[in-house]
Amino acid sequence: MSEPTPGDELAGRYVLREEIGRGGFGVVWSADDRESGGMVALKHPNYEGSTPDELVEKYFERETDILEEIREAGEHDNIMSYYGREEGFGMPFLVVELIEGAELGEVVREDGPITDPDEVREIGIGICDALSFLHDHDIIYRDLKPDNIMLNGDRDPKLLDFTTAKGTVTSDDIPSFTGNVTSQPVQGSTGDSTVPGEFKPPELNRDAEQRQGPWSDVYSIGKLLCFLQVGWVPDDDSVAPSQFGVDGADYLDEIVRNATQHDHADRYSNASMLKTALEDRDSTMPSQATLEWLGRAEKWRISPGDTIGRKTADGPRPSIMLADGRHTALSAVHCRFVTDEDGGWRVVDTSLNGTYISKHDEQEWTLLLSETGRERQRQAGESIPSDPDASAALEPGDVVALVSPSYPERFYFRFSQ
């Protein structure tokens, strides 16, 4: 294999212009697309760096899988678009959107902190919107930092670089390596880039006991909101811009403080909740509910957006993970708990085999089944209602059963006090 040079052609369609980024795992080029007449970015593995080739290839494949998942899910305006994969020069290339603009970190470093709270809020909402999309599709980004966000000409944020994202492809299949590993480059970046510790949530440290989840990205968003207003952030928890002399909006101060708590249970549990706080200019933590595992002395406090499912070797990680589940019929992310515009709670089935709801008595049960589950059941010749709902309202005292009312995975729902 050999690295391309300016003017080289890929797949009879893309003409490489110039190298615009290089990191430990990959190299990024701008290129002309002869077919569309526009420009794209091309990313290929970096075999010339100090990172072992095996690790470079593993992370490249991970990013490919995550980008394909995002495309299949419908993509998002605040996430770099993925156009496909090509082969050339003895290695794979990702064809992605070329974003005209500057890295968020570069903007703040060159222009200084953003003093307008409304502009900080709008950028924060855009970042939250991108992360909400990922969280709704059971993907955790895990590498949120200023240099992984581009601001286009309208100052709208665009999320890049999915090397360390974790979804249906997890960290379990990535070999450990203790050398000087750097992250994949981003557009407009030169040199290696590492994950800054000040943006990293406590649970991403190797010795942390807390589990990773959407709340991990929330912590990093909080640090980004602080960075936008201060120009830097400390390697500390529970931070707020006012601690560094910023005379900004009080609600932003409290939102940042809530998002950057050390214990993930004290943060907004996902990006959707943080986005709502920014939209409403209200830092109040949303309502929570409680699930109690019937027949066992286990219960969990849940927030809107939390999920429940079983532990799998190669699947996404739910908020509540039933590591000792005996039934493989449970999906990795079996159902999701959300609230509606009026604050009412609902359960949404996301499984292949269904979720059942009983209104208090555990005698009559209603089947909830996702669209994917319906198709799977019909293909298997199973008898199901003609058009079952995928979600249902929840009231205190309702019982949620996974797969079947006869399974031991049944949970009592109530509001938290």
Residue, then its C-alpha position, 0 to 999 in steps of 0.5 A: m500500500s502507498e499513501p496518495t498524493p495531490g491529484d491522485e484519483l480514487a475509484g474513478r470518481y474522486v480527485l484528491r486535492e490536499e491533506i487536511g488532517r492527520g492523526g494516530f488512526g487516520v488521514v483526511w483529504s479534501a477531494d473533488d467529486r466528478e460525479s456530483g461536481g461538489m467536494v467531499a472529504l476522504k479518510h483512510p487509515n494512517y499506517e505511517g504513524s506509531t500506532p500498531d496497524e491492527l489497532v488502526e484497522k480496528y478503529f477504522e472499522r468501528e467508525t465505518d460501522i457506526l457511520e453506517e448505523i447513523r446513515e441507516a437511522g436517517e442521518h442528522d443535520n448536526i452530524m457529518s454525512y457519510y456517503g460510502r466506502e471505497e478501496g484504493f492504494g491498497m487500503p479502505f477510504l471513507v467518503v464523508e461530508l466536507i464541512e466548510g467552517a472551523e473547529l469549535g476549539e479553533v474559533v474560541r482560541e482565535d476569537g476568544p470566549i463567546t459572551d452572548p448567552d443566546e449564542v452559547r445556548e444555540i450552539g449547545i442545543g445543536i450539539c445536544d440535538a446531534l447527541s440525542f439522535l445518537h442516544d436514541h439509536d443506542i450510540i454513545y459518542r465518548d469523545l466529545k471535545p472542541d476539536n471534534i465539532m465544526l462550526n459551519g458558516d451559519r455557526d451551526p455545529k457539526l459532529l465529526d470523528f466516530t472512532t471511539a463511539k460505542g453502539t452495536v460495535t462495542s469496546d470489547d472487540i478493540p484490543s488494549f494498547t498502552g502506547n501513545v495512541t492518538s485519536q483520528p484526525v478531524q477536518g482542518s486539524t494538523g498533528d495528533s489529537t488526544v482526548p483531553g482529560e478535562f472533557k472526559p467524564p469520570e466513568l471513562n477512566r480505566d479504574a472508574e466504577q461507574r458505567q458508561g452511558p448517554w450521561s457520559d456524553v452529557y458530562s462532556i457537553g457540560k464541559l463544552l458549554c463551559f469552554l465556550q464561555v470561559g475559553w478553557v475548562p478545569d480538569d474538575d467536576s461540578v464546574a460553572p462559568s461563574q467560578f471563572g468570572v463569567d457574568g453570563a446567564d444564571y440558567l446556563d451556569e446551573i445547567v453546566r453545573n448539573a451536567t458536570q457532576h461526578d456521579h452520573a445519577d446527579r446529571y441529566s441522564n441523556a442529551s435530550m434532557l439537557k437539550t430541553a433544559l437549554e430550550d426552556r432556559d430552565s436548569t431544573m432536573p426533570s422528574q424521575a421514576t422508579l422501577e422495582w424488580l418484582g420478586r427481587a430486592e432490586k430497584w432503579r431510579i430512572s430518567p426520561g430516555d433510560t433503557i432496560g435490556r440484557k447484557t450482551a457481548d457485542g450489543p449496545r449497553p442499556s441504562i439498566m443492564l440485566a447481567d444475570g438474565r437467563h433468557t436470550a429472548l430479551s433484547a440488548v435494549h428491550c424498551r425505553f422510558v420517556t415522558d410526553e409534553d405534559g410530563g406523563w411517562r410512557v414505555v416504548d418497546t424497542s425489542l424483537n419479542g415485545t414488552y407487556i403492560s398490566k394495569h395494576d392487577e397482573q391479570e390482563w396484559t397489553l402487548l407492545l411491539s416495535e415495528t422491527g419486532r412486528e416484522r420479525q414475529r410475522q416472518a416467524g409465523e407467530s400470532i400477534p395482534s394486527d397492529p400492536d402499539a409500540s408504546a403505552a402510557l404508564e401510571p404508578g402501580d403498572v407492571v412492565a414485563l419483558v418478552s412475556p408475563s411468564y418471564p421473571e423480568r417483571f417490574y413495578f413502576r412508580f413515581s419517585q418522591 
